[in-house]
Amino acid sequence: MDPTYDPQKVEAKWQKRWEADRLFDAEPDPSRRKYYVLEMLPYPSGDIHMGHVRNYSIGDALARYMWMKGYNVLHPIGWDSFGLPAENAAIKHQRPPAEFTFAYIARMREQLKRLGVSYDWRREVTTCLPEYYRWNQWFFLKMYERGLAYRKKSRVNWCPECETVLANVQVVDGCCWRHEETPVVEKELEQWFLKITDYAERLLEDMKELVRWPERVLTMQQNWIGKSKGTEVDFRIVELDLPLRIFTTRVDTIFGCTAVLVAPEHPVVEKMIAASKDPEALRREVDRIKSSAVRARVEVNQVKDGAPTGFTARNPYNDEIVPIWLANFVLMEYGTGALMAVPAHDQRDFEFCTAFNLPIRTVIVPKDSEPQVKLEAAFTDYGKLVNSGPYTGLTSERAIERMTKDAEADGFGRGTVQYRIKDWGISRQRYWGTPIPMVYCDACGIVPVRESDLPVLLPENVRLTGTGQSPLASVPEFVSTACPKCNGPARRETDTMDTFVDSSWYFYRYTDPRIDTSPINQEAVKYWFPVDQYIGGIEHAILHLIYMRFFTKVMKDIGLVEFSEPVARLFTQGMVIKDGA
């Protein structure tokens, strides 16, 4: 017996034997207990790294263990192959992104095979191939039919130098990542959205099924969905005699309101500018705060900034007149785009009002103590009301209930539930993604592509510059088409889909990657699902892991699956850090 271990010789021998014996091939077998183990599919970026090895080694060890216990194990792999990195490489080297992508896939496939990971390679899925992204388009059409896909104007980060949209991660210190001296501005563009907000309550309620998910992930998802019970209250802009609605979860603190803060994009701001004594000066402040708001949206520690509008609002609870300020941390995407500043009982308001010398008034104190003479920080707990008119002496809980009822009775407010999560914007002004299957007809308006005409193919040999409009808009033979409704001349949508669409359902496709009559084989899904063990990074907790849950609920509603949650157990494996933490 040779006392030395020659990995090149020994491993190659056994890997060849495994492949010849089709050891890792899996087929449904109702007579056997099944086990579906899955690692998050990789982006083909060139070479596998230690993070990949850690992730896939965990799945491999588990798959082999379950085989030894007698389970029928499904252990597949695929490639999350659309996306910005390949497009950026293509722009830099002036070569098609498909060329980079398929070369990287071939390299990483060989490396994973050399590691001996126990995949059923027959089930390999590649999301940038038409036979896959055809079904992304099919899902979009089904959501459009149900009112879950819609188009509206939305603010985006815009680089004036590139003349293109930037993702939040491409905004560095308020400037474009390519042009470090060019401030990013906000611009409104028509965008496509998926109505994930219709599923917010189900996403929360169904967490009770996720008993084998890490508590940290569930907490992150709960916070991201952000269900808030509160009160909408209509202040009134004195100078314009117009209502200004705010949302608050702490109406018990409203007697401590010393200002109303509005987002610079709030529709009422334009009316203020039109009625202002110095409209040019107010416009400059609005533009300045808008620019600052771009940074506030992408930088956690961005300094809070604001400016007075010269207008005031009347508090309906006590008729007090308070100033209206612009603030860079108030966003139209959250709540109503306006909020009441209660600096004594909200730390963010405390910092803002301290910076701008706005009054700070205590209206809540601990139930068994007197208020501090001078606050060093906001008191944010529930307590007992003081300086609050007829509500003085009530506990916060009782006051919230009574004050909300009074607002409803007097017609200036109502109790409501809001969610932090917003609808999923899937439009990308990029080339390397799934074309959105919609056309624009002057006679018929927005018209969906017929299912029988899918896939809408991504054209080849498109010149990529990284500037200007969506690359597909510069391809006349792609843009020009016939209207599916009237057969007249029409224009194709030139945006592509967010690549998170690709990864929201790929694990279903593994059960039958060759089926061409449906996105999934329902019988195979019934056998293999749910995924018994999913392995991946916690950084995906509030995007991929929410989007895949949303997709499954839509699939249930359209009759593709019978369950609400696709993954029984989740393991977040942590990161490999060079030289240690």
N, C-alpha and C positions, 0 to 999 in steps of 0.2 A: 504493500500500500504506500502510495506516495505521501510522505509526511507534510509536504507543502501544499498550500491552497493556491491554485492558479485561477483567479476569477474569470479571466478572459476565456479560458478553456472550459471550466466547469459550468459557468453560468450560461454560456452560449449553447452548450450541449443540452442542458435541461430546458432552456427556453425554446429551443428547436423542437424538443420532444413535446412540451406543453402545446405548442402551436399545431404540431402534427396530430396530436390526440384531441385537439379542440377542447382542451380541458376547461376553459373559462366560458365556453358558449352556454347560453341559458335559454331555455324555452319554457313557456307556461306548462305546468304539470299539476293539475288539481289534486293529485294524490299526494303531493309533497307540500310541506310548509315552505312558504316563500320568504325571502329576505332581500329587500332592495336597499343597497348601500350606494351612496352617491356623494361625490365631491363636487363642489362648484366648478363648472367648466372653465378652462383657462382662456385668456386672451392670447392669441398667437403672436408673441412679441419678439421671438428670436431664439432664445434658449430657455430651458427650464432653470429655475433658481432654487435656492434652499427652501424658500417658502412653498414652492410647488412640491418639492420632495417631501417636506414635512406633511403637508396636507394629504398627498396621495399615498404616502406610506401608512398613514393612519387608516385610510379607507381600505388599503390592500390587506393590512393585518386583520381588520375586522371581517372583510370578505372571506379570507382564508379560514378564519376561526369559525365562521358560520357554516362554511362548507364542511368542515370537520365535524360539526354538530349535526350534519345531515340535512341542512336547509338547501333549498333550490335558490341560488344566489344570483341576482342580477347586479352587475357592477359595470356600468358603461362609462364612456368618455366622449367628449365632443369639443367643439371650438366656438367660442364666442367671438366671431371673426369680423364683424362689421365694427366701425368705430373711428374716432379721430386720430389715434396714433398712426395707423396705416395711411390715412389721408395726409397727415403732416409729413410723413416720410416720403410720400409720393410727390408732394409739393417741393420738398427739399431736393429730391433727386430727379424729378421730372420723369418718373416711371409710374405705371398704373398701380394703384393700391392692391389690386388682386395679385400682382406679381410678388409683392412683399408678403402678403398674407399667406398664399399657398406655399411659398418657400419656407416661411416660418413654421407653418403647420407640418410640413414634411420633416423639418429638422426636429421639432418638439415630439412628433410621433415616434421617430426613431429613438430619441433619448428616453422616452417613457417605456418603449419596448425593451430598450437595453437595461433599464432598471428592473424589468421583469414584473411590472405592475399587472395585476390579474384582470385586465379588461376584456370584455367581449367586444373585440374590434369590429365585428360585423355591424354593430349598432352605432357606429361613429356618426355624429351629426355635425354639420358645418353650417352655421347660421347665415353665411353670405351666399349660399347657393340658392338658385331660384326654387328648387323643390322644397326648401325650407321657408324662405321669406314669402313665398306665395301664400302660406298660411298666416303669416303676420298680417298680410293684406286682407285675407278672409276674415280674421278676427276683427280687424278694423271695420269692415263692412257690416258685420253682425252688430257691433257696438253702435255704428251709425244708425242702423235700422231701429235700435232700441233707444235712441236718443242719448247714448253714452259717449258718442264721439261728436264733437261740435267745434265750430271755428269762431274765434273772437279776437279782438285786438288785445294785445298784451305787451307790456313793457319788457324790453330786452336790453342787455348790455351791448353797446355799439361802439366800435372803434372807427372814428372818422378817417383814420389813415388807411386801415385795411378795407374800410367800407363793408364790414361784415359783422355778424353777431358773434359775441364771445360768451362762452360758458363762464359761470362764476369763478371757476378755478383759473381762468385765463385773465382775470382782473387782478393785477398785482399793484398794491399801494395806490389803487384808484386809476391805474394806467393799464394800457394794453401790454400783454406779455411780450409781444413782438416789438412794440414801439414804446419804450420805457418813459418817453417824455410826452406821450399823447394821452391826455385824460380821457377815460371812458365816459360816454354820455348814455342817457337812457333814450330809447326810441320805441315808438309803438309800431308793431307789425301784426298783421293777421297771422294767427297761430292756431294749430289744431290741438285740442285737449281731449283727454279721456276723463269721464266724470266719476272719478274715484270717490268723490265726496258722497255720492249716492250710497256708497258701501261703507262709510265711516263707522256707523253704528254696528254693522255686522262684523267689521274688522275688529272692533273692540269686544263685542259680545262673544265671538267665536274663540277668543283667547282662552276661554275656559277649557277648550279641547287641547290646548298646547301645554299639557302638564309635564312634558319632557323637553321643553325648551328652556334655555337659561333665563333665569329671572331678569337678568340685566337686559337681555334682548327685548323681553316683553315690556319692561319699563320704558326702554327707548322708544318702542313702537307706540305705547300709550301716550307718551309725551309728544311724539311727532303727530299723532292723530289729534291730540289736544282737545278733548271734549271739555267744554266749559259751560256750566250753568250760570246764567247771569241775567242782567237787566239792560234793555235798550232804553235810553232816555233821550228825549228831544230837547236840547238846549235851543235857544232862539238867537240868531244873529241880529243884534239890535239895529244896526245901521241898514240892513237889507230886509229885515222882517222875514227871514227865511229860517226854517228849521235846520239844525245841525245835530244829527243823531250820533250818539256815542254808545259804546258797549262797555259794560263793566261787570266784573264778577263780585265787586265790593261796593254795591250801592249804599251800604251802611256808612261809607266814608264820604259821601257826596257833599256834606256840609263843609268838608275840608278842601273842596275844589277851589284852587286859586288861579287856574288858567285852563283853557281848552287848547289842546295841541292837535294840529292837523297835518296830514301828509302833504307834501308839496304838489302831489298829483291829484289831490282831492278835487272833484268837479267844482266845488264851491269856490276854490281858490281863483279860478278865472273870473268868477263874478265879483270877487273882492278886488281883483286887479282893475276890472272895468269901472268899479265904483270908487276906487282909491283916489285920495287927494294927490298922490304922487305915484301914478301907475308905473312909470319907468323904474323908479326906485324899488317898488314892490316886486316887479318882474325880475330885477337883478337879484333880489334876495331869494325869490323862488328858484331861480336857476342855480344859485349858489348852493342852496339846501338840497336841491335835486342831485347835484354833483356829489355832495357829501353823502346823500342817501345811498348812492351806488356803493360807496365804500362801506357804509354801515351795514349793507346787506351781505357783504362778503367778508368783512373783517370784524371779528368778535369784539375786539378792544377799541374799535373806532370811537373817537371822542364824540360825545353828544353835542349837536349843534342846533341852533334855532334862530328865529328872527321874529319880531313882532309884526303883525299884519296891519295894525292900526284899527282893527275891528274888535268888537266885543260881543260876548254871548251872555244871555240871561239864564241862570240856573233855575229850573222850574220848581225846585223844592223850596227855595227861600228867596227867589227873585233877585239874588245878588248878581251884579254885573262883573264879569271877569274877562281879562284880555284873551284874544285868540292869537296863538303863536304857531308858526311853522316849526316842525321838528324833524330832524333827519332820521330818527329811529321809529317814526310812525309810518307804517307802510299800508298802502291801499290793499295789499294782499291779505291783511289780517284785520279781522273785525270790520269796522265801518270806515276805517281810514281817519278816524278822529277819536280822541280819548280825553277824558278829564284828567288833569294833573292834580294829584292829591299828595303833595310832597311829604307830609307827615307820616304817610302810611303806604308808600310805595318807594322802594329804594331808587329806582331809575328816575322817578319824578323828583325825589329828594335831591339827587345829583344835578338834574337839569335846573330845577328852580333855585338851588343854591348858586349855581354858576351864573344865572341871570338875575339874581336878586329878586326873585318873586316870593311873595309871602308864603310862610309855612304855618299852618294852623292845625293844632291837635284836636281831633274829634273822636278818637278811640283811645281808651286807656285800659291797662290790665284790670280785670274785674274787681280786684281787691286792693287797688292802689290809685294814687293820684298821678296826673300827668307830670312828666319831667318839665322843669322850667325851660331848659334848652335842649333840643334834640341833637344828638351827635350822629344819629342815623334814623331811618324810618322805622316806626313800630308797625310791623306788618301782620301781627297775629290778630285773631279775633279777640274781642274784649267787651267793654261797656262804652256806650256812646255818651259823649259830653259835647257841649256847644252845638247841639244838633236839633234845636227847636223842639217840636212835639215828640221827637224820638229820643231825646236825652234820657238816659237811664236804662234804655233797652240793651239787651245783649246783642252782639252782632248778628247772631243767627235769627233772633226774633225780629230785629230791625230789617234785615234783608227781606224777610217774608212780608212784613207789613208795608215797607216802602215800595216794594214791587207791586203789591195789590193796590196801593194808593195811586201809583203811576198809571196803572191800567184803568182804575176808576175815573181818574181825572183826564185821561186821554193823552198823556204826554210820554207814555212808555209802556213796556210790556216785558214779562219774563220770557226768556228764550234760551235756546241751546246753540252754541256755536262750536265749530271745530277748527283747530289750527291747520289741519291738513287742507291743502288746496288741490283743485283739479290738476291732473298730470299733463303738463305741456309736453307734447311729443314731437313738435315740429323742430327740425334741425336744418339750417341752411348749409347743408353739407352734401357731398356726393356719396360717400361710402356708407350707405345705409339703405333700408327698405323704402322704395318709392311709395308715397301715400296714394292710394288708388281712387283719386277724385279728379274730376275735370270741371272746367268753368266754361259755361256756354252763355253767350249774350242773350239768347232767347229763353233758356231754361234755368239759368242760375247755376248753383252748385249741384253736380250730378255724380253719383257713385258709379264707378266702373262696374260692368256686369261681372258676376262671379265666373261666368263661362270664359271671360277674357283675361282671367288671372293666370299667371302672374303678370303684373306690369313690370317689364324687365328693366333692370338698370342698364343703361347704354354703356358700351365700352369706348375706350379711346377719347375720354372727356378731358379737356385741358383744365388742369387744376392750378389755380394761382393763389388761393387763400384770401383773395380780396373780392370785393363786389358782391353781387347777388349769388343766390344758390347756383352751384356749377351746372345743374341740370337746366337752368333757365337759358344757358348759352348753347343748347343743343336743339336746333329747330326741329329736327326729325323726331325728337322725343316730345317736345312741347306741343306740336301741332297734332291734333287728333280729331276724331269725329265724336259728337255728342252721343252718348248711349241712348238718349231719350228721343231726340229729333233728327239725329244723323247729320246735323249741320256742323260747321266748323267750331272747334272748341280747343281749349288750352289745358294741358295737364298740370296738376299740382307739381311744383318743382322742389318742394321741401321733402326731406326724407325723415324716417321715424327715429326717435330716440332708441339707442341700442338696448336699453333696458326692456323694450318690448321683446327683443329676441330671447332674452334670458328669463322671461316671465313664464314660459311654458315648455322650454326645451326638454325638461325631464320627462314629460309625457311622450315626446317623440321617440325617445329611446326604446319604448316598448314595442314600436314598429316603425322604424325610420324609413321604410320604403313605401308605406301606404300612400296612394295618390288620389284617393277618393274622399279623404277627410283628414283633418289635422292629426287626429289620433285614432288608434284602433281601440274602440270602446271595450271590447272583450278582453284585450290584452291589459288595458288599464285596470279593469275590474280585478284581474288576477294579481297584478304587481303592486297596485297602490293600496295604502299610502306608501311614500318613501319611508322606510323603517329607520334609516339613519342618514342625515344630511350633514356634511362637514364643510366648513368654510369660515371666512373671516368675519369678525363682529362688525367690521366697517360696512357690511352690507345690511345691517339690521334695519335701517329706516328707508332704504330704497328697494333693492332687489327683493328682500324678504317681505316687504309690504306689497310690492307690485305682483309678486307671484301669488300671494294670497288673494289679492284682488282678481287676478286673472282666473283663478280657480273658482271663485264665486260667480263670475260672469259665465264661465263654462258650465257651472251647475244650472244657472238660470236659463241657458239656451239648450240644455238637455244633453250635454256631452259627458258629464260625470254626475255621480250621485252623492258626492260628499262635498264638504265645505272647506276642508283643510288638507293640503297635499302632503304635508310632512309630519310624521309622528314624533320624531326625535331630532333635535338639532344640537350639534356640537361645534363650538367656535374654538378653533385650535390655537389661537394666539399667533404671535409673529416671531420670526427668526431675526434677531438683531445683530448686526456685525459688531464684534468685540464685546457683546453683552450689553445689558441695559445701562 
